[in-house]
Amino acid sequence: MQIRRPILLAAAAAAVLVTVPAAVLARGADPGPSAPAVAQAVAIGSGFTYQGRLTDAGAPANGIYDLRFVLYDDEIAGASVGAVVEKADVQVTNGIFVTNLDFGATAFTGDARWMEIAVRPGSATGAYTALSPRQAISSAPYALYAKAAGSIAFPVAASASPTTAVLDLTNAGTGAAAKFRGLPVALELDGGVRVSGPAANRPAFVQTVNTAVTGGNTCLADKATVIDSALANGDPAAILTVTGVGDGVTVPPAVGVAYNVAGCTANRWVIYAGAALTNGARFNVTIVKAAAP
């Protein structure tokens, strides 16, 4: 028989991403020491343990209930995210219940999430009663551990010419793909740095002087070579570092770097010298985008 009296969710605990047996959480026992996740090098998956508190007619609920969990990208409206999770015959004791949830690997992408919980008595087969308000999903202990970890070993074999990156961040927006905070050192690299990607977008590249072809990349009677880079074009605040490539091709002993030089392509950076540059001379160029004040 379906119970028609109001069923209210009084509170729900934050999600816990470390999978722990429900019985351990219910009785508060210490699960005992375990090996660090990074040492085991085993993926933890997308499931997590959820603990909540249920009241029935104003009193702590006791008995068997069916629960339905739906993840949303908004506190009130919005769209559902990931899979709909239904848990049948969940034991509730003194208002407390524990269950395992898995909304799928793509449900949590760093954006805010709210979880709608619906309930019905375990003996019922009718519609669920959606509880209000939706529960905000807060930072989980495992995520906080990853943020605070001083060193994480990636289980990737060493290779002189790796075909894949250990960590690959793709920026789909207009901001920074990653930001490292902290003083006095925000990022420490113990090894060489290799810059890849489309030539026009690389922050480091080789500029080759072309005087052999009319309309090449020189100006000012071949005393300057024009840099064409999406990172520097139209940006007078860009920071450029230029050095000669030690390949035996003549490079003037002193060169300079300037922006928007008269007689050259407008709104571009150029490398210039006091004498004509040698065709085929090469320069290493590094570009740093200066942050707005």
N, C-alpha and C positions, 0 to 999 in steps of 0.2 A: 504494500500500500504506500502510495506516495505521500510524503509529509508536506503539508502546505504552509506550515508556519515559517516565518522568516528565518533564514540561516545567514549569519553574518560572519565575515572573516575579520577578527579583531586585530590581528597583527601577523606579519610574516617576516621571518628572519632573512638576512641577506643570503644570497646564493653562495654555496661553498663548492669551489671547483675541484677540490681534492676529493676523490670518491672514497667515502667511508661507509662501512656497513651501517644500515639504519639502526640496528640493535645497539651499536656502540654509541650513536648519538642519543638514542632514547634514554639509556641508563647513565650517560655521562662518563663511561669508562674510558680509560686511556688506551688507545689502540696500540701503543708501544712504539718503539723507535723503528724507523724504516730507512732504507738507503736513499740518499738524495736523488731527485728525479734526473738531474743532469748526469749523475754517475750511471744510472740505469739506461739512459739514452732511449727511453721508451715513450712514444707519443701518448699523451693523456686522453686524447679524444675530445669530443665536444659535450659529453654528458657531465652532469654535476648533481650533487645532493641538495635537496631543498627541504627546509624545515619551516613549518608554519603553525599558527594557532587558530583554531576554529571554535566559534561560539554558536550555540543552537538555542534560540529563544532567550538570549541573554545569559546563558550559563555555558561553561566549558562543555564542548561536545564529547560524547563517548559513543563508540560503536563503529560500524562500517559505513564508509561513504565512497561514492564515485566522484572523482575530481577531474576537471578538464582545465588545461593550461594553454593560453594563447598569448603569444608575445606580440607587442605593438611598438611602433616607432613614435607614438604620441601618448600623452597621459590620458586624454579624453577621446579623441577621434583617431585619425591616422590610419595606417594600413598594417595588417598583420605581417609578421616576419617569421620565417621558418615554418617548421611543422607544428600542427596542432597535436598536443600531447594529452591523451586520456589515460587516467589511472583508475582501474576498477578495484573496488573492495579495499580501500585504504583504511587501515586501522587508525582510529583517533582515540587517544587516551588522555583524559583530563584536558581536552582541548588541543593537545599537541599531536602533530602528525609529521612523518618524515617520508619522502619519496624521492626517487631518482628521475631527473628530467633530461631530455636531450632534444633541443630544437633544431639540430643539424649544424654542420660545420660552418655555414655561412650566416648564421643568425646573429652572432656578435662580431661586429666589425669596428668597434670603438665608439659608435654612436649610442645615444641614450636609448634605453629600452624600458618598457613597462609591461607587466604581466597581468593579464586578466585571468581570474580564477572563477570557475563555475562549479557548483556542487549539487549533488542530489543524494538522497539516502541510498545505501548500497543495495537495498532490496528493490529499488525502483528502476523502471526502464523508460520513464518519460523524459521530459526535457530537463536540462540543467537550469539552475538558478544562478545567473551571473552576479558576482559580488562586486561591490563598489566601495572605495575607489580601486583603480588598478594599482598594483604594487610596483614601485620603482626598483629596478635592478641596480644595486650598488656595486662598488668595486669588490671583487672577491679576493680571499686570502692568497690564492695561487697567483693571481695577477699582481698583487702587491709584492709577493716574493720575487717574481720575475723583475719587477721594477727596482727592487732593492738589492738584487744579487750582485755581488762584486765581480764575479767571473763566471761565465757559462761556457762550457766546452761543447762545441758542436760536433756531432758524430759524423764528420765528413773526412774521407781519406785525403791526404795531402797530394797535390799534383802540381808539377811545374807549369802546366798549361791547363787549368781547370776549364771544363766546358760549362759548368753551372756555378752560380754564386752560392756561398753558404747563406747569405742574407741578401735578398733582392727586394728593394723597395721601389715601387712604381708610383710616380706622382701623377694622378689623374686630374689634379686641380691646378691652381695658379700659385700656390704657396710652396713652402719647402717640403721636400719628401721626408726629411728627418731633421730633428733639431736636438742638439746635445747641449745641455746646460751644466754649468758648474765652473768654479774658479778654484785655483789658478789654471787648471787644465780641464778643458771640456771634452777633448778627444785626444787619445793617445794611440798612435799607430806603430806597432812593432813589426815593421816590414815595409816593403816598397808599396808605392801607390801607382795604380794603372788606371788611366782615364780612357773610357770607351764610349760608344754611342755615335750617332750621326755627326759627321765632321763639323757641320755648321753650328752644332749645339754643344760641342765639347768645351769644357773650361780650360783645357790644355791641348795644344796642337802645335804643328810645325808650319811656319809661314815660309813659303818658297818664293823668292823674287823671280818675276817673269818679265824680262825686258825684250825677249826675242820675238814676241808676237805683238803687233800693233793692238793697242787696247788691252794690254796685259794689266797686271796689278800695280804698276808703278805710276808716279806722277812727279812733278817738279824736276823734269829732265832726268828721270830715273834716280833721283836722290831720295825718293820715298817710296815705300811699298804699302799699299792700302790693305788693311785687315778687314775681312768680311766675316763677321761672326754674329749670330743671333743674340749672343750674350752681351756683346759690346756695342753693336750698331745702335745709334740714337741714344746712347747712355754716356753722358759726359762724366758721370760719377763712378763709372767702372774703374777697377784697379787692375792695371796691366803690368806684368813683369816680363821682360824680354832679355834673352841671352842668345849668343850665337851658337849654332850647332858646330861642334868640333869635327867637321868632316873634310877639312882641307880646302874648301871653297872660300875665296877671299871674303872676309867680313870686315868692314871698317872698324878701326880700333875704338871708335866712340860713336854710339847711336843714341837717338832720343825717341821718345814716344809722345805724340801729340794728338789732339782731337779736333776735328772740323777745321782742317788746314785749308786756307785759300789755295785754289789751283788743284785741289784733289777732290775726290768724291765727298759730297757734303755729309755731315753727321757720321763720319767714320773715324776710327783711330788709324794712325799711320806710324810706321817706323821710318825715321829719316836719318840721313847722314850728311856730312859736309861735302861728300863726293858721290859720284854716280855709283849705285849699287851694282855688284857683279851679278849677271844672269845666273840663276841657280843657287845664289846664296840663301842660306836657310837660318831661320831664327826660331828658337823655342819661345812660345807665347803662353802665359798663364793668365787667366782672367778670373777676378773675384768680383762678384756683385756686391756693391756697397749697400748696406741697409739704410733705409730712410731715417733721417734724424728724428 
